[in-house]
Amino acid sequence: MDTSEKLFERACKVLPGGVNSPVRAFRAVGGKPRFIQKGLGSHITDADGVEYVDFVGSWGPMILGHSHPDILKAVSEQMVHGLSFGAPTALEVEMAERMVAMVPHIEMVRMVNSGTEAVMSALRLARGVTGRDKIIKFEGCYHGHSDSMLVKAGSGALTGGAPDSKGVPEGVAADTLTAQYNSLASVEALLEANKGQVAAVIVEPVAANMGVVPPQDGFLQGLRKLCDVSGALLIFDEVITGFRLAAGGAQEYFHVRADIVTYGKIIGGGMPVGAYAAGRELMEQVAPCGPIYQAGTLSGNPVAMAAGIAQLRLLETHPEYYGQMARGAAYLAQALRDAAQRHGVSMVVNQVGSLLCPYFTGQPVDCFAAAKTSDTEQYAAYFNGMLREGIYLAPSQYEAMFVSAAHTESDLQRVAAAADKVFAGLSNN
Ligand code: KE4
């Protein structure tokens, strides 16, 4: 097999930026991406045979580690019966039944093929049932790459958004309003300025696409109340937090009910799966039983369902994994803080459950503006130092570190030792 270097050279000729998703290209941290050849448990091995402790975990899906025997068994047993039929199978029924049993407040599910598709469909459902067009999202939250979600705060912030990407029509962006995470006042102002026009407020219950920013006490509860008063629906985008913060996700973890919940990542066990879910009344508005159209050739794909069911079954039967992962993440957060302190590096670490993120700043990070005060050069130096020590982290300051049930004590101690070495170098910068 070619080395990563050679593979990247070839990739750049036939894939934009040499990748199939921008963050993988290492542009935020410099250097060239590692082409991964295999994964087992908490470790991955690249095309040059170098092994790493993996804290990306495919950006969340590998909550039980790579190549879990039960998941591989489920996939191999299913695939010999055929890969896809474009017809109903028992597996998608079992998947939906399992999700409904594990997650509070949802009664029906529609499977799709990615988190982006789940969010795009949830927004259409909210707009369809309310008859309203506008959506409120939060600066720094990411909900996939559908047009409505690639928008940043427009001028004045109380008017429509401005496209965040070429190719997003102004008309689409105009219906997306942007508030500040952890600021109920900013949501209230938008609802007031757009009375009766807001179909939904969509939020990451833990913002894990600007690093990791937890909701302040009362924030999610406050959004629930604002939605109830204004007639907007509350959408929890749980593509990352779903089945990760708890078996029942953020609705269980924070005891806040959302009207619609979106999923991805973990429910596919590593295969391409997304879903959106809600109570029966809302979901029965979706075609073919209702007027809101949404479809997909590979939705509920039997091989992907087999992987997702196996993963959810393991999470449901091992509730102890959640405490284990949270303790592991807390250990890592403290180890990073201690290393930064020992070496005089200005850094804060946010951690919620199995998610954590170090920010190279001296101030608390509770919103996007605060996250942006992080020294991304320092982050890049930290990333590359840890990579040299065999620790594979997110190649961007604005992503999370994912602890899995497969990470061992020695994995965590390796991070602590590596951090001490790397931070020693950082403080000389
Ligand atoms: P996908 O379309 O990538 O499956 O899901 C989009 C999405 C939606 N909502 C949330 C909260 C998400 O975090 C994501 C995707 N997450 C990023 C990582 N932060 C995917 C990594 C990538 O883009 O390559």
Residues whose N, C-alpha, C, O or C-beta is under 5 A from the ligand:
A	BS01	KE4	S21 V23 W59 S114 G115 T116 Y142 H143 G144 E204 A208 N209 D237 V239 I240 G264
